[in-house]
Amino acid sequence: MEAVPLPYDQVAFRRDGVELARAHFGPGLKRPFVFPVIGPAGRELTRMGHPHGPAGHAHHDSVWIAHQDVAGVNFWENSGMARIAPRRVLRIEDDEGRCALTADHEWLDPTGVAWVRERRRIEVASGRGLEWRMTFDLRLEPAPPASNVVFGATPFGLIGVRMAKSIGVRDGGGTIRNSEGGVNEAGCFRKPARWVDYSGPVAPGATNGIALFDHPTNPRHPSPFHVRDDGWMGVCLTLSGPLTVSNQAPLHLRYGLWIHDGLPPVEAIEAEWRRFAAEPLPPDDPAGRPRR
């Protein structure tokens, strides 16, 4: 496994020389994102934007981190001037079974004032066969001089995944399932769960999917998931109410995406979630300070 720096502020995550995913964090972007996400069949499992509303959903950047209400500022949609800006790449890691990128970002309001400092680690780990997992570890804290910042009540944030058109329930005949036995939007929409899986056809005779995992150490776990039959899913961190983050208590989050073959039984997804939940948490930052 290797994380390979590329021109135009990109890092490719590769297994045996084959790209599995790519992180984009250029200064001209509204927010960093990961695209593509390649499944076991060799096809893209995510897309940029809504297949039927590309203008209104231009903020659906494959796999992305954002929030609709941070101190009253909308970092979710593209309509305003707020953005999540890259500041520096801290570490690129290569190993036999996994690789990772760690970088710092600032959440800037339309006037350029920073409200949040974010440290993000994206790890890609090889799994069974051609399957693999991507893990996001986030630390968010107020940007000086603020001592606290409020993430307001909203269903939108903090992680979103826009699935490929062929995987969508409406467009391609895909299937959504969650850890509580819910099926499709009707059974999973804004329902608390440990995980949600979105699977569907990606090529003739081939089905792949992504299971989105909420980690048990995340605040308010199990969180509700915002899922749609039109092809997207996300974890609703603050659907139940606002969350205040302070210098003394930074917000730590871990989310996982299991990229898998076929339409696995729920027992297999649950087993993969349990492996994800049992893995040790990484250091708070590359300097090795422990996670609180």
SEVEXLO-24489 format. One record per residue: x, y, z of N, C-alpha, C, O in turn. Coordinates in steps of 0.001 Angstrom, whole numbers, padded with zeros to 6 digits, always signed. Layout:
# residues N
XYZXYZXYZXYZ ...
***
This chain:
# residues 292
+000851-001190+000000+000000+000000+000000+000886+001238+000000+001910+001277+000681 +000486+002249-000767+001262+003482-000792+000346+004676-001029-000649+004586-001748 +000709+005805-000402+000052+007093-000615+001000+007943-001449+002092+008286-000996 +000585+008285-002670+001491+008891-003642+001098+010341-003893+000010+010595-004410 +001960+011309-003540+001661+012716-003855+001621+012938-005363+002450+012413-006107 +000634+013731-005800+000446+014029-007211+000368+015541-007416+000159+016281-006455 +000533+016008-008655+000369+017442-008916-001031+017930-008557-001969+017141-008434 -001152+019241-008391-002423+019910-008121-003024+019483-006782-004240+019333-006660 -002159+019289-005777-002603+019041-004406-003517+017831-004320-004665+017928-003886 -002991+016695-004740-003712+015431-004682-002792+014343-004134-001573+014405-004289 -003399+013350-003493-002664+012172-003037-003463+010943-003451-004640+010825-003111 -002834+010033-004178-003477+008790-004602-003137+007682-003612-001985+007527-003206 -004154+006914-003229-003965+005740-002380-003977+004514-003288-004967+004251-003971 -002862+003755-003293-002706+002663-004247-002392+001340-003536-001721+001312-002505 -002887+000272-004108-002561-001081-003667-001941-001816-004845-002574-001976-005888 -000702-002260-004676+000021-002946-005757+000003-002127-007040-000142-002670-008135 +000152-000819-006894+000215+000077-008042-001120+000472-008628-001167+001274-009560 -002216-000073-008102-003552+000228-008621-004241+001221-007688-004310+000997-006479 -004745+002310-008245-005379+003344-007425-006728+002877-006890-007564+002367-007635 -006928+003063-005573-008197+002772-004921-008992+004038-004659-010220+004020-004732 -008315+005134-004357-008983+006396-004028-007971+007519-004185-006762+007295-004249 -008508+008749-004246-007632+009912-004378-008181+011068-003555-009357+011415-003664 -007318+011665-002725-007679+012837-001932-007346+014100-002703-006259+014223-003269 -008295+015050-002726-008135+016342-003388-008206+017439-002321-009149+017478-001531 -007211+018326-002298-007207+019380-001275-006583+020672-001810-005871+021371-001089 -006854+020975-003062-006309+022182-003669-006885+023451-003079-008009+023434-002576 -006144+024565-003124-006592+025821-002513-007820+026429-003178-008489+027262-002566 -008136+026044-004403-009298+026599-005082-010593+025864-004823-011637+026255-005345 -010551+024811-004031-011749+024014-003765-012566+024608-002618-012033+025310-001758 -013862+024318-002620-014719+024693-001502-014395+023879-000255-014511+024362+000871 -013990+022639-000480-013670+021735+000621-012847+020573+000067-012998+020231-001105 -011995+019967+000864-011315+018760+000412-012315+017613+000239-013369+017598+000876 -011976+016659-000624-012845+015506-000834-012021+014342-001347-010845+014497-001678 -012652+013161-001411-012016+011965-001956-012805+011507-003175-014003+011240-003079 -012137+011417-004318-012716+010906-005560-011585+010485-006479-010618+011235-006610 -011649+009350-007111-012727+008369-007048-012575+007443-005846-011599+007513-005099 -013582+006565-005681-013523+005435-004762-013792+004204-005623-014901+004026-006128 -012780+003357-005787-012854+002256-006734-013193+000958-006004-012524+000584-005041 -014240+000275-006474-014676-000964-005857-013955-002181-006394-013140-002066-007309 -014246-003357-005832-013590-004594-006266-013773-004914-007747-012930-005589-008338 -014863-004438-008357-015082-004684-009787-014293-003730-010672-014371-003814-011897 -013527-002817-010059-012743-001869-010833-013523-000659-011307-013040+000088-012158 -014721-000449-010777-015576+000667-011181-015686+001689-010047-015483+001361-008878 -016011+002929-010412-016206+003990-009427-017510+003768-008670-018560+003553-009275 -017433+003821-007346-018620+003627-006517-019238+004941-006071-020339+004943-005522 -018558+006056-006292-019088+007379-005948-019048+008272-007180-018469+007913-008205 -019668+009434-007065-019681+010388-008161-019616+011799-007595-019743+012002-006387 -019417+012767-008476-019447+014184-008112-020815+014736-008493-021178+014725-009669 -021579+015219-007514-022851+015854-007787-023997+014876-007973-023796+013676-008157 -025209+015425-007920-026447+014666-008061-026708+014391-009543-026586+015304-010359 -027064+013157-009913-027284+012871-011334-028449+013636-011948-028489+013822-013164 -029411+014091-011114-030573+014804-011646-030637+016266-011182-031563+016985-011557 -029689+016703-010392-029664+018088-009928-028243+018552-009719-027871+018898-008597 -027424+018571-010781-026009+018885-010609-025744+020291-010073-024766+020500-009356 -026601+021256-010408-026371+022621-009925-026733+022746-008447-025964+023300-007661 -027895+022233-008074-028335+022357-006691-027591+021473-005717-027627+021707-004509 -026909+020446-006238-026172+019531-005377-024712+019449-005791-024103+018381-005732 -024153+020575-006208-022743+020608-006599-021824+020373-005411-020641+020082-005582 -022375+020502-004201-021565+020270-003001-021420+018790-002679-020696+018443-001747 -022086+017902-003420-021953+016471-003194-020661+015983-003856-020662+015509-004992 -019577+016112-003121-018242+015834-003651-017797+014422-003287-016848+014242-002524 -018485+013419-003835-018076+012024-003680-018076+011629-002202-019101+011174-001696 -016964+011789-001507-016875+011600-000059-016279+012868+000523-015165+013254+000168 -017015+013522+001418-016574+014830+001892-016926+015035+003360-017787+014355+003918 -016227+016001+003970-016454+016429+005346-016919+017878+005314-016281+018725+004689 -018034+018166+005990-018546+019538+006056-019682+019574+007073-020056+018547+007640 -020229+020775+007299-021353+020938+008228-022131+022176+007818-021555+023161+007355 -023439+022118+007989-024297+023199+007506-024347+024410+008436-024719+025498+007994 -023984+024255+009704-024131+025357+010659-023002+025310+011681-023085+024596+012681 -021960+026068+011424-020858+026224+012371-020797+027696+012744-020390+028532+011938 -021204+028009+013974-021301+029398+014415-022194+030201+013474-021959+031388+013247 -023225+029544+012924-024149+030199+012007-023678+030262+010570-024382+030809+009721 -022508+029719+010270-021946+029750+008917-022196+028412+008232-021990+027354+008827 -022646+028464+006967-022976+027271+006195-021748+026799+005414-021351+027425+004432 -021153+025693+005858-020025+025099+005158-020460+023919+004284-019618+023250+003684 -021763+023661+004211-022279+022480+003500-022513+022767+002031-021925+022114+001169 -023367+023740+001734-023659+024075+000339-022563+024953-000261-021699+025471+000446 -022622+025105-001584-021657+025929-002299-022141+027349-002540-021447+028133-003186 -023324+027697-002032-023939+028984-002373-023204+030173-001777-023231+031256-002360 -022552+030008-000643-021845+031117-000011-020352+031085-000294-019878+030311-001125 -019622+031937+000410-018176+032039+000214-017386+031299+001282-016155+031307+001259 -018079+030659+002218-017375+029889+003236-016677+028698+002590-017159+028159+001593 -015546+028286+003155-014828+027148+002597-013959+026497+003659-013644+027101+004684 -013586+025277+003403-012660+024549+004259-011330+024523+003517-011191+023850+002497 -010354+025263+004038-009121+025536+003309-007971+024667+003817-007785+024533+005027 -007205+024081+002912-006026+023321+003327-004948+024248+003853-004793+025368+003368 -004205+023784+004842-003117+024584+005395-001770+023901+005238-000809+024543+004816 -001672+022617+005565-000399+021918+005381-000615+020413+005463-001466+019916+006201 +000182+019718+004683+000257+018263+004788+001286+017930+005855+002428+018385+005791 +000882+017143+006827+001761+016819+007950+002512+015511+007766+003679+015398+008144 +001835+014515+007179+002476+013215+007081+001818+012396+005978+000601+012425+005801 +002647+011668+005245+002195+010672+004285+002834+009353+004687+004052+009272+004839 +002018+008319+004859+002492+007042+005382+002245+005919+004379+001187+005843+003754 +003238+005054+004242+003131+003851+003423+003463+002645+004287+004358+002702+005130 +002734+001547+004072+003001+000319+004810+002515-000848+003954+001902-000650+002905 +002795-002055+004412+002412-003226+003631+000903-003350+003487+000407-003694+002415 +000159-003068+004575-001278-003269+004540-002107-002021+004578-003330-002092+004458 -001465-000844+004745-002238+000395+004839-001364+001587+004496-000137+001523+004567 -002025+002682+004120-001337+003938+003856-002242+005070+004320-003443+004872+004504 -001666+006269+004512-002457+007336+005119-001919+008713+004748-000754+008880+004387 -002813+009691+004853-002509+011107+004668-003039+011865+005871-004203+011705+006235 -002200+012695+006499-002624+013554+007599-002384+015006+007201-001288+015356+006763 -003404+015853+007350-003297+017248+006933-004119+018141+007855-005061+017691+008507 -003744+019408+007892-004470+020427+008653-005313+021270+007712-004908+021565+006588 -006508+021659+008193-007414+022521+007436-007978+023596+008364-007997+023424+009583 -008433+024694+007785-009157+025726+008527-010511+025961+007878-010625+026005+006653 -011541+026112+008713-012890+026406+008252-013074+027919+008280-013180+028520+009349 -013113+028539+007084-013121+029994+006946-014511+030503+006568-015144+029957+005664 -014989+031543+007250-016274+032150+006900-016107+033029+005665-014984+033178+005185 -017193+033627+005122-017078+034415+003883-016120+035593+003961-015659+036078+002928 -015806+036070+005180-014857+037183+005323-013423+036693+005481-012504+037505+005592 -013217+035382+005494-011880+034844+005656-011480+034562+007088-010342+034169+007344 -012402+034756+008035-012114+034477+009439-012235+032982+009701-013217+032359+009298 -011240+032401+010375-011251+030979+010703-012068+030738+011966-011880+031415+012977 -012981+029765+011898-013795+029387+013050-013368+028042+013627-013524+027794+014823 -012836+027185+012780-012471+025836+013219-011100+025479+012644-010790+025775+011490 -010300+024841+013479-009081+024188+013016-009330+022682+013012-009810+022110+013990 -008994+022061+011895-009255+020631+011748-007984+019887+011386-007235+020303+010502 -007749+018781+012079-006711+017840+011675-007405+016584+011178-008235+016006+011880 -007065+016164+009972-007743+015043+009316-006726+013989+008894-005740+014287+008221 -006985+012775+009297-006166+011644+008846-007057+010698+008053-008078+010225+008553 -006662+010426+006813-007375+009483+005952-006483+008270+005776-005367+008376+005267 -006978+007120+006200-006220+005882+006061-006951+004928+005135-008169+004776+005230 -006222+004292+004252-006763+003258+003377-006065+001952+003726-004837+001868+003689 -006852+000934+004064-006306-000354+004499-006846-001467+003623-008037-001503+003314 -005980-002365+003227-006381-003505+002404-007199-004488+003223-006961-004670+004417 -008176-005124+002564-009021-006105+003222-008941-007451+002541-007957-007763+001870 -009981-008249+002715-010017-009563+002096-010241-009435+000588-011083-008663+000129 -009466-010211-000165-009612-010160-001614-009337-008761-002138-008294-008172-001856 -010288-008236-002907-010153-006882-003460-010894-005844-002629-010990-004685-003034 -011417-006241-001476-012119-005302-000610-011118-004464+000177-009959-004847+000333 -011581-003314+000672-010705-002439+001441-011538-001480+002277-012754-001389+002112 -010868-000765+003176-011573+000177+004048-010849+001520+004089-009620+001580+004089 -011633+002589+004122-011110+003944+004289-011621+004499+005620-012819+004457+005897 -010705+005019+006440-011061+005538+007757-010692+007012+007849-009584+007413+007492 -011642+007817+008337-011418+009232+008593-011308+009439+010099-012228+009106+010845 -010185+009986+010542-010031+010416+011930-009925+011929+011939-009052+012505+011290 -010822+012571+012681-010931+014027+012679-010759+014574+014081-011269+014009+015048 -010039+015673+014182-010019+016464+015409-010360+017899+015032-009661+018522+014233 -011445+018422+015616-011887+019788+015333-011890+020585+016630-012335+020097+017669 -011387+021821+016561-011340+022687+017726-011500+024136+017287-011261+024458+016123 -011903+025018+018205-012069+026421+017831-010751+027030+017362-009683+026718+017888 -010848+027902+016364-009667+028639+015919-009499+029877+016793-010485+030563+017063 -008291+030185+017241-008078+031393+018044-008562+032633+017299-008455+032696+016074 -009096+033629+018025-009094+033749+019489-010298+033093+020169-010423+033172+021391 -011187+032448+019407-012375+031851+020017-011977+030708+020949-011033+029968+020674 -012709+030574+022053-012463+029481+022989-013479+028354+022824-013279+027251+023333 -014576+028639+022104-015545+027586+021800-016269+027928+020508-016275+029080+020072 -016873+026923+019904-017636+027100+018679-018795+026117+018717-018660+024998+019211 -019941+026550+018186-021148+025735+018232-021444+025157+016857-021556+025887+015872 -021568+023834+016804-022081+023147+015627-023589+023033+015814-024062+022299+016682 -024338+023761+014996-025772+023891+015191-026556+022649+014799-026034+021736+014160 -027828+022638+015199-028714+021510+014894-029027+021475+013402-029536+022451+012851 -028724+020354+012747-028969+020176+011320-028766+018707+010978-028002+018020+011657 -029435+018210+009938-029154+016847+009479-027918+016755+008586-027496+015653+008233 -027329+017902+008213-026284+017906+007200-024903+018123+007804-024496+019252+008078 -024203+017030+008001-022855+017030+008525-022713+015968+009599-023611+015819+010428 -021629+015237+009610-020369+015839+009241-019687+015121+008064-018732+015645+007490 -020173+013928+007706-019607+013222+006562-020732+012869+005597-021834+012508+006011 -020435+012979+004297-021397+012629+003258-020760+011743+002202-019560+011829+001940 -021590+010880+001592-021132+009982+000528-022167+010005-000588-023315+009612-000380 -021770+010459-001759-022646+010465-002935-022303+009239-003779-021212+009146-004342 -023244+008302-003858-023011+007047-004559-023117+007224-006080-023748+008159-006574 -022484+006305-006799-022607+006279-008253-024065+006090-008655-024839+005464-007930 -024433+006628-009799-025832+006601-010234-026377+005178-010310-027523+004937-009931 -025587+004247-010787-026077+002882-010964-026368+002182-009640-027112+001202-009613 -025790+002673-008539-025999+002051-007236-027260+002576-006552-027802+001916-005666 -027731+003756-006954-028911+004345-006330-030128+003434-006400-030299+002689-007364 -030960+003495-005386-032175+002678-005362-033068+003029-006544-033581+002135-007217 -033260+004320-006806-034167+004743-007878-033565+004552-009262-034243+004089-010179 -032290+004909-009415-031687+004907-010744-031144+003562-011164-031134+003243-012353 -030687+002758-010200-030030+001526-010593-030542+000264-009932-030052-000829-010214 -031524+000403-009055-032038-000777-008377-031180-001255-007234-031193-002438-006891 -030421-000326-006629-029607-000673-005474-030432-000874-004217-031659-000782-004246 -029749-001149-003108-030402-001435-001836-029670-000735-000703-028441-000740-000643 -030451-000126+000204-029911+000459+001432-030350-000423+002594-031510-000827+002672 -029417-000719+003498-029750-001443+004723-029005-000817+005891-027921-000260+005715 -029587-000907+007088-028853-000419+008258-028762-001492+009337-029349-002568+009222 -028013-001173+010387-027737-002152+011440-028967-002517+012249-028957-003513+012973 -030032-001725+012138-031245-001962+012917-032317-002699+012123-033442-002854+012597 -031982-003147+010935-032929-003892+010117-033715-003059+009133-034582-003589+008438 -033436-001756+009053-034129-000897+008098-033679-001165+006674-032546-001579+006427 -034597-000919+005735-034311-001132+004317-034738+000096+003528-035853+000595+003679 -033831+000574+002684-034053+001723+001802-034426+002973+002598-034458+002956+003829 -034704+004048+001877-034945+005330+002540-036065+005249+003562-035953+005813+004650 -037136+004559+003226-038290+004480+004125-037932+003877+005473-038510+004252+006493 -036983+002945+005486-036645+002276+006736-035397+002789+007421-035111+002401+008553 -034628+003678+006738-033335+004117+007287-033224+005620+007477-032317+006086+008167 -034134+006395+006873-033991+007856+006851-034004+008444+008253-034996+008347+008977 -032881+009059+008624-032686+009736+009909-032940+008826+011109-033385+009277+012165 -032652+007547+010928-032779+006576+012006-031397+006316+012611-030429+006172+011863 -031275+006252+013939-029983+005919+014555-029534+004521+014151-030341+003596+014061 -028234+004384+013908-027688+003087+013492-026184+003084+013715-025552+004137+013798 -025623+001891+013811-024173+001755+013880-023559+001891+012491-022443+002385+012335 -024307+001445+011488-023822+001501+010109-025005+001537+009141-026120+001132+009469 -024720+002034+007945-025639+001958+006807-024850+001451+005613-023731+001901+005363 -025427+000523+004882-024785-000017+003691-025591+000364+002454-026817+000254+002441 -024886+000814+001412-025518+001168+000128-024830+000345-000955-023656+000568-001250 -025546-000599-001544-024978-001501-002546-025852-001539-003786-027064-001339-003708 -025227-001798-004940-025985-001879-006174-025112-002269-007344-023908-002471-007182 -025708-002378-008531-024960-002811-009714-023961-001750-010174-024248-000553-010166 -022780-002224-010575-021752-001316-011100-021311-001707-012500-020660-000920-013188 -021656-002906-012927-021341-003409-014264-022214-004636-014482-022751-005176-013516 -022372-005093-015719-023180-006294-015957-022698-007472-015107-021554-007910-015227 -023571-007966-014262-023247-009101-013418-022417-008784-012193-022004-009697-011479 -022159-007495-011927-021303-007114-010794-022034-006156-009867-022582-005145-010308 -022038-006482-008578-022586-005624-007537-021482-005291-006545-020761-006177-006085 -021353-004004-006218-020418-003530-005193-021155-002565-004287-022276-002154-004586 -020533-002206-003190-021176-001257-002297-020217-000663-001287-019047-001036-001202 -020766+000290-000513-020029+000956+000567-020878+000911+001821-022047+001297+001806 -020288+000441+002902-020920+000516+004213-020266+001657+004980-019046+001683+005144 -021077+002596+005447-020600+003755+006206-020746+003458+007691-021842+003161+008166 -019623+003540+008432-019581+003161+009838-019492+004392+010739-018722+005313+010469 -020282+004400+011806-020175+005390+012884-019438+004724+014041-019841+003650+014488 -018369+005341+014531-017553+004718+015577-018203+004878+016942-018799+005920+017214 -018104+003863+017819-018773+003950+019129-018244+005042+020039-018926+005413+020994 -017041+005579+019779-016547+006683+020601-017027+008047+020123-016788+009050+020796 -017696+008105+018978-018201+009385+018480-019304+009916+019388-020087+009129+019920 -019387+011235+019578-020493+011790+020357-021836+011366+019783-022034+011347+018568 -022759+011025+020687-024146+010706+020346-024288+009425+019521-025309+009213+018867 -023278+008587+019555-023386+007290+018896-024461+006437+019578-024552+006430+020806 -025277+005717+018796-025323+005672+017334-026077+006871+016763-027185+007189+017196 -025470+007515+015804-026056+008711+015202-027128+008342+014173-027100+007246+013613 -028070+009256+013926-028985+009068+012793-028216+009204+011469-027218+009919+011382 -028699+008511+010467-028121+008602+009124-029138+009256+008197-030311+008883+008178 -028670+010236+007429-029502+010848+006391-029244+010075+005104-028166+010187+004521 -030217+009297+004657-030036+008450+003479-031187+008681+002505-032322+008930+002910 -030874+008594+001224-031875+008833+000187-031829+007731-000869-030762+007220-001210 -033007+007378-001376-033074+006428-002483-032416+006964-003749-032101+006196-004658 -032201+008302-003812-031582+008877-005004-030058+008815-004965-029398+009379-005837 -029489+008135-003962-028074+007802-004057-027110+008489-003121-025944+008660-003475 -027551+008895-001933-026524+009394-001020-026846+009045+000421-027985+008746+000778 -025788+009095+001245-025919+008803+002668-024915+009647+003443-023849+010005+002942 -025291+009951+004677-024405+010719+005544-024785+010505+006990-025894+010065+007296 -023855+010822+007880-024088+010699+009318-024494+012062+009862-023820+013061+009610 -025606+012105+010614-026141+013358+011168-025617+013549+012593-026224+013066+013548 -024511+014242+012732-023895+014426+014049-024774+015243+014983-024852+014941+016173 -025446+016283+014459-026167+017218+015329-027651+017298+014996-028266+018348+015185 -028229+016224+014512-029669+016242+014225-030476+016480+015502-031496+017168+015463 -030041+015928+016619-030803+016025+017872-030598+017335+018603-031311+017613+019568 -029638+018156+018170-029400+019421+018837-027973+019888+018652-027128+019121+018191 -027682+021149+019006-026342+021701+018805-025297+021020+019678-025608+020388+020688 -024060+021171+019256-022922+020596+019976-021857+021673+020109-021409+022234+019109 -021447+021965+021350-020430+022985+021596-019068+022334+021734-018893+021384+022498 -018097+022859+020979-016733+022361+020991-015834+023446+021564-015924+024603+021154 -014973+023088+022502-014107+024064+023157-012651+023654+023028-012333+022543+022602 -011761+024587+023410-010339+024278+023415-010024+023156+024391-009137+022338+024148 -010755+023126+025492-010526+022109+026514-011117+020755+026103-010690+019711+026597 -012092+020780+025204-012742+019541+024771-012922+019559+023255-014028+019791+022767 -011836+019314+022499-011961+019243+021034-012900+018112+020630-013134+017168+021385 -013423+018234+019434-014325+017220+018892-013505+016180+018147-012821+016500+017175 -013573+014929+018605-012896+013813+017956-013938+012919+017300-014936+012556+017922 -013702+012569+016047-014637+011733+015300-013872+010700+014488-012784+010966+013978 -014461+009520+014379-013918+008488+013490-015067+007901+012682-016065+007443+013237 -014908+007923+011348-015865+007307+010440-015132+006329+009526-013977+006552+009164 -015802+005259+009160-015206+004275+008269-016076+004002+007057-017302+004090+007132 -015444+003672+005943-016148+003248+004742-015569+001897+004332-014389+001788+003997 -016411+000877+004363-015992-000454+003931-016423-000632+002487-017615-000632+002179 -015450-000784+001609-015700-000923+000178-015670-002421-000132-014628-003066-000012 -016813-002965-000529-016956-004420-000569-017555-004909-001878-018097-004140-002672 -017437-006219-002073-017999-006900-003225-019401-007406-002893-019707-007692-001736 -020251-007515-003918-021553-008146-003767-022514-007406-002850-022350-006219-002566 -023513-008136-002402-024499-007656-001444-024339-008522-000191-025040-009522-000038 -023416-008144+000708-023097-009035+001828-024270-009154+002799-025052-008214+002940 -024400-010307+003473-025429-010429+004504-025147-009454+005637-024004-009059+005865 -026207-009071+006345-026042-008084+007419-025071-008589+008479-024397-007783+009122 -024983-009897+008677-024053-010445+009662-022603-010137+009275-021767-009877+010141 -022313-010168+007975-020961-009868+007514-020635-008383+007701-019516-008034+008078 -021617-007505+007435-021396-006072+007637-021194-005780+009116-020310-005007+009484 -022008-006393+009960-021872-006199+011394-020505-006675+011886-019893-006022+012732 -020027-007790+011372-018718-008298+011769-017613-007333+011360-016658-007128+012109 -017738-006736+010166-016744-005761+009722-016808-004503+010576-015776-003919+010907 -018027-004083+010934-018158-002916+011831-017497-003207+013176-016829-002333+013730 -017666-004394+013700-017064-004734+014990-015541-004724+014912-014878-004310+015863 -014984-005170+013802-013532-005069+013623-013097-003617+013591-012094-003242+014198 -013867-002799+012871-013589-001362+012818-013665-000744+014216-012789+000035+014591 -014696-001080+014988-014891-000502+016317-013806-000930+017296-013510-000205+018245 -013212-002099+017075-012224-002629+018015-010805-002156+017723-009922-002324+018564 -010566-001575+016564-009210-001153+016235-008774+000005+017124-009590+000864+017456 -007500+000043+017515-007031+001133+018381-007134+002476+017679-006926+002581+016470 -007457+003497+018455-007517+004851+017919-006106+005372+017685-005189+005017+018426 -005917+006206+016670-004574+006712+016380-004199+007814+017371-005055+008298+018111 -002929+008211+017388-002549+009383+018181-003353+010597+017741-003869+010652+016625 -003449+011576+018651-004212+012788+018344-003591+013544+017180-004301+014181+016401 -002279+013478+017059-001607+014097+015920-000262+013413+015731+000118+012586+016561 +000475+013731+014662+001716+013033+014418+002758+013197+015517+003708+012417+015585 +002595+014202+016383+003538+014367+017494+003307+013321+018570+004141+013155+019460 +002172+012604+018501+001947+011507+019405+001164+011839+020652+001106+011020+021569 +000548+013032+020722-000255+013350+021894-001484+012446+021914-002114+012269+020871 -001854+011862+023065-002935+010883+023084-004312+011530+022879-004547+012679+023253 -005199+010756+022278-006582+011194+022117-007282+011155+023459-007180+010174+024196 -007996+012231+023777-008701+012304+025051-009914+011390+025018-010650+011304+026001 
***
